[in-house]
Amino acid sequence: MLTLENIKTGLSSEDYLIQEDSGCLVIRPQNDSDFTEFPILLTVSDNRIFCRTTLLSGVNELEKEKFNQLNELFLAQNALLPLSGISLLDNQYFLYGELSNDSTINNVEQELDYLIANAKDILNELEEIL
């Protein structure tokens, strides 16, 4: 069973910048300057590993038309994203992925890579709307 400490020591420091903060890991890709402002927060519970990154904050401040466009985009993209989902919570859209905490460190690395790639794709589409 993976723990935060197992994951922190198991992930490659060549690939990821990792900090621990308030019971979670804050992970950024090491060699991707375009993505450093979108850290991935990773938590471990009794039965799962949960990873998420915030795509957009302050959603309630958007014009209704832009908010509707975002909802359409996210609903359309949600089913097409490999191993990731999109959610709206606490005035933020975020992208997330989950794994069993019986997963291997290689599974965690794969999840992080998918989450980063999917977030980049969505952020590119957001530029057209915002």
C-alpha positions, -999 to +999 in steps of 0.1 A: +000+000+000+014+034-011+018+062+014+027+099+008+062+091+019+065+061-005+053+083-033+075+112-025+106+090-024+095+069-053+089+096-078+119+107-099+134+140-088+146+144-124+110+145-135+091+162-107+095+190-081+078+177-050+069+195-018+049+183+012+022+206+025-006+200+050-009+163+044-006+163+006+022+164-020+024+194-042+039+182-075+051+201-105+068+187-136+106+194-135+112+201-172+080+219-182+080+256-175+046+260-191+029+240-164+046+252-131+017+275-122-007+245-121+006+222-094-009+188-089-021+181-053-018+144-044-034+129-013-036+094+000-065+080+020-072+045+033-083+032-001-073+057-028-047+081-042-063+113-054-046+138-078-060+171-089-050+204-104-070+236-106-079+247-141-098+279-133-106+297-101-132+325-096-158+308-117-187+328-101-171+360-114-175+349-151-202+363-174-230+339-178-222+333-215-186+324-207-197+302-178-221+284-202-194+280-228-170+265-202-197+241-190-203+229-226-165+225-232-160+206-199-190+183-204-179+175-239-143+169-229-150+150-197-158+117-214-129+120-239-101+125-214-080+094-207-079+086-170-091+121-159-123+138-149-134+174-146-153+188-117-166+221-103-163+226-066-158+257-044-159+281-073-131+262-091-129+239-121-104+212-115-091+181-133-086+150-113-076+114-114-078+086-088-059+053-082-062+025-057-036+029-030-026-006-039-012+008-072+025+009-080+047+040-082+048+035-120+010+037-120+012+070-100+038+084-125+015+074-154-015+091-137+006+123-132+017+123-168-019+119-181-031+146-157-005+170-170-011+162-207-049+165-202-046+197-183-025+212-211-050+202-237-079+218-217-060+249-209-053+254-246-090+252-253-097+276-224-076+303-241-101+304-269-130+310-245-114+333-220 
